[in-house]
Amino acid sequence: MNRVTLSDQWHSRDLPVLVETADRLRTSPTVASGQVAPAVGIDAAETARAFDALIGTYLLGKVQRTGNGEIYVAIASGVTERGRRATGLWPDGDSAVEHLLSALRQAEELTDDPDDKSALRKASGQLASVSRNVVAEVIAAVVTRQAGS
C-alpha cells in the first residue's frame, strides 16, 4: 500500500506563527492572529488556522467561529510549557545542561579565591561526567519546583 503523507505545516506555518506569537506575548497580554499574519508573511486566514492548530497544545487562548464554522477571531493569551520548549523560552535538557556548565566555568574564571576556583572546576568536571539525561532530569525537577508546579 502506498501511503501519501500531508505536506509539513509545522515548519512552514505553525512554528513561525508560534514563535512570533510567543515573542509578542512577552509584552502584551493577548495577541490576535491578525496581528501576527503580516510579521510571518502568511495570509490572515491561514494564520488563524495556525492559531486553531496551536491553541491547546502550544498556546493558551480561544478561537471563535461564525455560524458556518469559519474562524471569526483567534486570540492567544499565553504559551504552554510545550510551546515554551518549542520556542526556546524554556530550555530543553541539553541546552539547560550546557548553560549550567557554562555558568560554572564563568564563575570559575571570575573568582580570585583559589579554593573556590578548584571547587568550581571540580563541580563542572563531575557534572560533565554524569549522563546528560540524568542532569537534564535534575534541572527539570528544580525548574518545575521553582515554578511552583
GROMACS elastic network, one bead per residue, 0.5 to 0.9 nm:
[ bonds ]
;  ai    aj funct       b0    kb
    5     8     6  0.88443   500
    6     9     6  0.85526   500
    8    11     6  0.65616   500
    8    12     6  0.68415   500
    8    13     6  0.84917   500
    9    12     6  0.51904   500
    9    13     6  0.51935   500
    9    14     6  0.60915   500
    9    15     6  0.82690   500
    9    50     6  0.86725   500
   10    13     6  0.56946   500
   10    15     6  0.54289   500
   10    16     6  0.82644   500
   11    14     6  0.63618   500
   11    15     6  0.54096   500
   11    16     6  0.69971   500
   12    15     6  0.70855   500
   12    16     6  0.70473   500
   13    16     6  0.58196   500
   13    17     6  0.62827   500
   13    18     6  0.86990   500
   13    40     6  0.85198   500
   13    42     6  0.75529   500
   13    46     6  0.80135   500
   13    47     6  0.75086   500
   13    50     6  0.66007   500
   14    17     6  0.51919   500
   14    18     6  0.60032   500
   14    19     6  0.86266   500
   14    47     6  0.81442   500
   14    49     6  0.88923   500
   14    50     6  0.52948   500
   14    51     6  0.77466   500
   14    53     6  0.76550   500
   14    54     6  0.71067   500
   15    19     6  0.60585   500
   15    20     6  0.85443   500
   15    50     6  0.87978   500
   15    86     6  0.80897   500
   15    87     6  0.80415   500
   16    19     6  0.52011   500
   16    20     6  0.61640   500
   16    21     6  0.84525   500
   16    40     6  0.63893   500
   17    20     6  0.52819   500
   17    21     6  0.59612   500
   17    22     6  0.84549   500
   17    33     6  0.84597   500
   17    36     6  0.68040   500
   17    37     6  0.77902   500
   17    39     6  0.88114   500
   17    40     6  0.65709   500
   17    42     6  0.87215   500
   17    47     6  0.69399   500
   17    50     6  0.68874   500
   17    51     6  0.75880   500
   17    54     6  0.88911   500
   18    21     6  0.51179   500
   18    22     6  0.59429   500
   18    23     6  0.84575   500
   18    50     6  0.83303   500
   18    51     6  0.80070   500
   18    54     6  0.74016   500
   18    58     6  0.75860   500
   18    59     6  0.77300   500
   18    79     6  0.87710   500
   18    83     6  0.74691   500
   18    86     6  0.85270   500
   18    87     6  0.73856   500
   19    22     6  0.52005   500
   19    23     6  0.61381   500
   19    24     6  0.86757   500
   19    83     6  0.86940   500
   19    86     6  0.83557   500
   19    87     6  0.56991   500
   19    88     6  0.89817   500
   20    23     6  0.51514   500
   20    24     6  0.62485   500
   20    25     6  0.86470   500
   20    36     6  0.65860   500
   20    39     6  0.74968   500
   20    40     6  0.72815   500
   21    24     6  0.51139   500
   21    25     6  0.60940   500
   21    26     6  0.88299   500
   21    31     6  0.66710   500
   21    32     6  0.85327   500
   21    33     6  0.82227   500
   21    35     6  0.88354   500
   21    36     6  0.65576   500
   21    59     6  0.87164   500
   21    76     6  0.76184   500
   21    78     6  0.89317   500
   21    79     6  0.86284   500
   22    25     6  0.50683   500
   22    26     6  0.66472   500
   22    31     6  0.89371   500
   22    59     6  0.82752   500
   22    76     6  0.89419   500
   22    78     6  0.75610   500
   22    79     6  0.63779   500
   22    83     6  0.80613   500
   22    84     6  0.79162   500
   22    87     6  0.75776   500
   22    89     6  0.85805   500
   23    26     6  0.54927   500
   23    27     6  0.77578   500
   24    27     6  0.57879   500
   24    28     6  0.60906   500
   24    29     6  0.87251   500
   24    30     6  0.83238   500
   24    31     6  0.69034   500
   24    36     6  0.85868   500
   25    29     6  0.60105   500
   25    30     6  0.63438   500
   25    31     6  0.65650   500
   25    76     6  0.81169   500
   25    77     6  0.71951   500
   25    78     6  0.66154   500
   25    79     6  0.79614   500
   26    29     6  0.78604   500
   26    78     6  0.89770   500
   28    31     6  0.69268   500
   28    77     6  0.85931   500
   29    76     6  0.85583   500
   29    77     6  0.59543   500
   29    78     6  0.76605   500
   30    61     6  0.83954   500
   30    75     6  0.65978   500
   30    76     6  0.55696   500
   30    78     6  0.73824   500
   31    34     6  0.84060   500
   31    35     6  0.67743   500
   31    36     6  0.77101   500
   31    74     6  0.85289   500
   31    75     6  0.55905   500
   31    76     6  0.52205   500
   31    77     6  0.65618   500
   31    78     6  0.88235   500
   32    35     6  0.54463   500
   32    36     6  0.69683   500
   32    48     6  0.85393   500
   32    51     6  0.88869   500
   32    73     6  0.73607   500
   32    74     6  0.57758   500
   32    76     6  0.63152   500
   32    77     6  0.89038   500
   33    36     6  0.52441   500
   33    37     6  0.63375   500
   33    44     6  0.69750   500
   33    45     6  0.86338   500
   33    47     6  0.58949   500
   33    48     6  0.53389   500
   33    49     6  0.88646   500
   33    50     6  0.84552   500
   33    51     6  0.66268   500
   33    73     6  0.74083   500
   33    74     6  0.55703   500
   33    75     6  0.61919   500
   33    76     6  0.78207   500
   34    37     6  0.53481   500
   34    38     6  0.76519   500
   34    43     6  0.86381   500
   34    44     6  0.55655   500
   34    45     6  0.83979   500
   34    47     6  0.73212   500
   34    48     6  0.73765   500
   34    73     6  0.83090   500
   34    74     6  0.81541   500
   34    75     6  0.89621   500
   35    38     6  0.68665   500
   35    39     6  0.76800   500
   35    44     6  0.86365   500
   36    39     6  0.54259   500
   36    40     6  0.64158   500
   36    41     6  0.86145   500
   36    42     6  0.85522   500
   36    44     6  0.82246   500
   36    47     6  0.73571   500
   37    40     6  0.54933   500
   37    41     6  0.59680   500
   37    42     6  0.52582   500
   37    43     6  0.57836   500
   37    44     6  0.53005   500
   37    45     6  0.86037   500
   37    46     6  0.82685   500
   37    47     6  0.57052   500
   37    48     6  0.83780   500
   38    41     6  0.51043   500
   38    42     6  0.66246   500
   38    43     6  0.73457   500
   38    44     6  0.79078   500
   39    42     6  0.80157   500
   40    43     6  0.87436   500
   40    47     6  0.86729   500
   42    45     6  0.83578   500
   42    46     6  0.64614   500
   42    47     6  0.61448   500
   43    46     6  0.55104   500
   43    47     6  0.61872   500
   43    48     6  0.87146   500
   44    47     6  0.50323   500
   44    48     6  0.61260   500
   44    49     6  0.86622   500
   45    48     6  0.50945   500
   45    49     6  0.63449   500
   45    50     6  0.87336   500
   45    71     6  0.78763   500
   46    50     6  0.62503   500
   46    51     6  0.87225   500
   47    51     6  0.63138   500
   47    52     6  0.86247   500
   47    74     6  0.89880   500
   48    51     6  0.50063   500
   48    52     6  0.62296   500
   48    53     6  0.87075   500
   48    63     6  0.83566   500
   48    71     6  0.68852   500
   48    72     6  0.85892   500
   48    73     6  0.72908   500
   48    74     6  0.58668   500
   48    75     6  0.87709   500
   49    53     6  0.62757   500
   49    54     6  0.86403   500
   49    71     6  0.76032   500
   49    74     6  0.84920   500
   50    53     6  0.50423   500
   50    54     6  0.60954   500
   50    55     6  0.85501   500
   51    55     6  0.58112   500
   51    59     6  0.78895   500
   51    61     6  0.86922   500
   51    62     6  0.86429   500
   51    63     6  0.77782   500
   51    74     6  0.63046   500
   51    75     6  0.76392   500
   51    76     6  0.76531   500
   52    55     6  0.55904   500
   52    56     6  0.85436   500
   52    62     6  0.80190   500
   52    63     6  0.63704   500
   52    71     6  0.83899   500
   52    74     6  0.70827   500
   53    56     6  0.80415   500
   53    57     6  0.82290   500
   53    58     6  0.87060   500
   54    57     6  0.58542   500
   54    58     6  0.51287   500
   54    59     6  0.56534   500
   54    60     6  0.84273   500
   54    83     6  0.85809   500
   55    58     6  0.58660   500
   55    60     6  0.54873   500
   55    61     6  0.59442   500
   55    62     6  0.69188   500
   55    63     6  0.81102   500
   55    74     6  0.89867   500
   55    75     6  0.88797   500
   55    76     6  0.73551   500
   55    79     6  0.88831   500
   56    59     6  0.57397   500
   56    60     6  0.58371   500
   56    61     6  0.74828   500
   56    62     6  0.86551   500
   56    80     6  0.79667   500
   57    60     6  0.78353   500
   57    79     6  0.88838   500
   57    80     6  0.68019   500
   57    81     6  0.86740   500
   57    82     6  0.67826   500
   57    83     6  0.72064   500
   58    78     6  0.88381   500
   58    79     6  0.60423   500
   58    80     6  0.51940   500
   58    81     6  0.73677   500
   58    82     6  0.55735   500
   58    84     6  0.76676   500
   58    86     6  0.81678   500
   59    76     6  0.62707   500
   59    77     6  0.74572   500
   59    78     6  0.57694   500
   59    80     6  0.54469   500
   59    81     6  0.89059   500
   59    82     6  0.85581   500
   59    83     6  0.63179   500
   60    75     6  0.85144   500
   60    76     6  0.55984   500
   60    77     6  0.54550   500
   60    79     6  0.57244   500
   60    80     6  0.64491   500
   61    74     6  0.75726   500
   61    75     6  0.54766   500
   61    77     6  0.50471   500
   61    78     6  0.68201   500
   61    79     6  0.88470   500
   62    73     6  0.82744   500
   62    74     6  0.58861   500
   62    75     6  0.55407   500
   62    76     6  0.65825   500
   62    77     6  0.82947   500
   63    71     6  0.67809   500
   63    72     6  0.75149   500
   63    73     6  0.58515   500
   63    75     6  0.64375   500
   63    76     6  0.86963   500
   64    69     6  0.89033   500
   64    70     6  0.85189   500
   64    71     6  0.59737   500
   64    72     6  0.54530   500
   64    73     6  0.52896   500
   64    74     6  0.63341   500
   64    75     6  0.86737   500
   65    68     6  0.76130   500
   65    69     6  0.53011   500
   65    70     6  0.52681   500
   65    73     6  0.69617   500
   65    74     6  0.87495   500
   66    69     6  0.52918   500
   66    70     6  0.53453   500
   66    71     6  0.62940   500
   66    72     6  0.56219   500
   66    73     6  0.89773   500
   67    70     6  0.74747   500
   69    72     6  0.85648   500
   71    74     6  0.71455   500
   76    79     6  0.79668   500
   79    82     6  0.79340   500
   79    83     6  0.55085   500
   79    84     6  0.62166   500
   80    84     6  0.61507   500
   80    85     6  0.86055   500
   81    84     6  0.50287   500
   81    85     6  0.62363   500
   81    86     6  0.86474   500
   81    90     6  0.74095   500
   82    85     6  0.51047   500
   82    86     6  0.61740   500
   82    87     6  0.86933   500
   82    90     6  0.85621   500
   83    86     6  0.50466   500
   83    87     6  0.61895   500
   83    88     6  0.84941   500
   83    89     6  0.82379   500
   83    90     6  0.84935   500
   84    87     6  0.52795   500
   84    88     6  0.59746   500
   84    91     6  0.79975   500
   85    88     6  0.51900   500
   85    89     6  0.60702   500
   85    91     6  0.59959   500
   85    92     6  0.62784   500
   86    89     6  0.77607   500
   86    90     6  0.79806   500
   86    91     6  0.88324   500
   86    92     6  0.87152   500
   87    90     6  0.75700   500
   87    91     6  0.88536   500
   88    91     6  0.55574   500
   88    92     6  0.75919   500
   90    96     6  0.88866   500
   91    94     6  0.79221   500
   91    95     6  0.58400   500
   91    96     6  0.55920   500
   92    95     6  0.56049   500
   92    96     6  0.60999   500
   92    97     6  0.87024   500
   92   136     6  0.79397   500
   92   140     6  0.86323   500
   93    96     6  0.51632   500
   93    97     6  0.61998   500
   93    98     6  0.86877   500
   93   132     6  0.76190   500
   93   133     6  0.71225   500
   93   135     6  0.78554   500
   93   137     6  0.72703   500
   93   139     6  0.76431   500
   93   140     6  0.73860   500
   94    97     6  0.52105   500
   94    98     6  0.62729   500
   94    99     6  0.86706   500
   94   132     6  0.68476   500
   94   133     6  0.79881   500
   94   135     6  0.89212   500
   94   136     6  0.67033   500
   95    98     6  0.50051   500
   95    99     6  0.60939   500
   95   100     6  0.85935   500
   95   136     6  0.88255   500
   96    99     6  0.50627   500
   96   100     6  0.61948   500
   96   101     6  0.86584   500
   96   135     6  0.88759   500
   96   136     6  0.68262   500
   96   139     6  0.71826   500
   96   140     6  0.85655   500
   97   100     6  0.51312   500
   97   101     6  0.61883   500
   97   102     6  0.84868   500
   97   127     6  0.89028   500
   97   128     6  0.86849   500
   97   132     6  0.69914   500
   97   135     6  0.66552   500
   97   136     6  0.61485   500
   97   139     6  0.76780   500
   98   101     6  0.51594   500
   98   102     6  0.59778   500
   98   103     6  0.84988   500
   99   102     6  0.50416   500
   99   103     6  0.60564   500
   99   104     6  0.86486   500
  100   103     6  0.50803   500
  100   104     6  0.62968   500
  100   105     6  0.87237   500
  100   124     6  0.85611   500
  100   139     6  0.89495   500
  101   104     6  0.51497   500
  101   105     6  0.62817   500
  101   106     6  0.86469   500
  101   123     6  0.89958   500
  101   124     6  0.58787   500
  101   125     6  0.87949   500
  101   127     6  0.76170   500
  101   128     6  0.74308   500
  102   105     6  0.50975   500
  102   106     6  0.61113   500
  102   107     6  0.85457   500
  102   124     6  0.86286   500
  103   106     6  0.50722   500
  103   107     6  0.60734   500
  103   108     6  0.85502   500
  104   107     6  0.51028   500
  104   108     6  0.62037   500
  104   109     6  0.87513   500
  104   120     6  0.61168   500
  104   121     6  0.76009   500
  104   123     6  0.77062   500
  104   124     6  0.60805   500
  105   108     6  0.50294   500
  105   109     6  0.63155   500
  105   110     6  0.87148   500
  105   120     6  0.72455   500
  105   121     6  0.71024   500
  105   124     6  0.70709   500
  106   109     6  0.50696   500
  106   110     6  0.61700   500
  106   111     6  0.87515   500
  107   110     6  0.50869   500
  107   111     6  0.62171   500
  107   116     6  0.89748   500
  107   117     6  0.80023   500
  107   120     6  0.73002   500
  108   111     6  0.55955   500
  108   112     6  0.83584   500
  108   116     6  0.72482   500
  108   118     6  0.78868   500
  108   119     6  0.84667   500
  108   120     6  0.56275   500
  108   121     6  0.66070   500
  109   112     6  0.79840   500
  109   117     6  0.74730   500
  110   117     6  0.86803   500
  111   114     6  0.79199   500
  111   116     6  0.69653   500
  111   117     6  0.64163   500
  112   115     6  0.88800   500
  112   116     6  0.78538   500
  112   117     6  0.72920   500
  113   116     6  0.53103   500
  113   117     6  0.61719   500
  113   118     6  0.86841   500
  114   118     6  0.61071   500
  114   119     6  0.85769   500
  115   118     6  0.51341   500
  115   119     6  0.61390   500
  115   120     6  0.85809   500
  116   119     6  0.50414   500
  116   120     6  0.60170   500
  116   121     6  0.84278   500
  117   120     6  0.52465   500
  117   121     6  0.60745   500
  117   122     6  0.85662   500
  118   121     6  0.51081   500
  118   122     6  0.61207   500
  118   123     6  0.85261   500
  119   122     6  0.51040   500
  119   123     6  0.60225   500
  119   124     6  0.86378   500
  120   124     6  0.61503   500
  120   125     6  0.84517   500
  121   124     6  0.53456   500
  121   125     6  0.61077   500
  121   126     6  0.85712   500
  122   125     6  0.50202   500
  122   126     6  0.59875   500
  122   127     6  0.84055   500
  123   126     6  0.51545   500
  123   127     6  0.59803   500
  123   128     6  0.84493   500
  124   127     6  0.50059   500
  124   128     6  0.59463   500
  124   129     6  0.85984   500
  125   128     6  0.51447   500
  125   129     6  0.63906   500
  126   129     6  0.52142   500
  126   130     6  0.67524   500
  127   130     6  0.54113   500
  127   131     6  0.84515   500
  127   132     6  0.87872   500
  127   135     6  0.75662   500
  128   131     6  0.77202   500
  128   132     6  0.78118   500
  128   135     6  0.89027   500
  129   132     6  0.84698   500
  130   133     6  0.84290   500
  130   134     6  0.69561   500
  130   135     6  0.68187   500
  131   134     6  0.53031   500
  131   135     6  0.64546   500
  131   136     6  0.86023   500
  132   135     6  0.51327   500
  132   136     6  0.59070   500
  132   137     6  0.84944   500
  133   136     6  0.50230   500
  133   137     6  0.61342   500
  133   138     6  0.86774   500
  134   137     6  0.51397   500
  134   138     6  0.63501   500
  134   139     6  0.87385   500
  135   138     6  0.50728   500
  135   139     6  0.61817   500
  135   140     6  0.85304   500
  136   139     6  0.50835   500
  136   140     6  0.60114   500
  136   141     6  0.85307   500
  137   140     6  0.50462   500
  137   141     6  0.61378   500
  137   142     6  0.86718   500
  138   141     6  0.51171   500
  138   142     6  0.63030   500
  138   143     6  0.86979   500
  139   142     6  0.51037   500
  139   143     6  0.61261   500
  139   144     6  0.84901   500
  140   143     6  0.51179   500
  140   144     6  0.59735   500
  140   145     6  0.84512   500
  141   144     6  0.51434   500
  141   145     6  0.60788   500
  141   146     6  0.85600   500
  142   145     6  0.51222   500
  142   146     6  0.60861   500
  142   147     6  0.85559   500
  143   146     6  0.50518   500
  143   147     6  0.60783   500
  143   148     6  0.86917   500
  143   149     6  0.89752   500
  144   147     6  0.51027   500
  144   148     6  0.64816   500
  144   149     6  0.55204   500
  145   148     6  0.52033   500
  145   149     6  0.57117   500
  146   149     6  0.76037   500
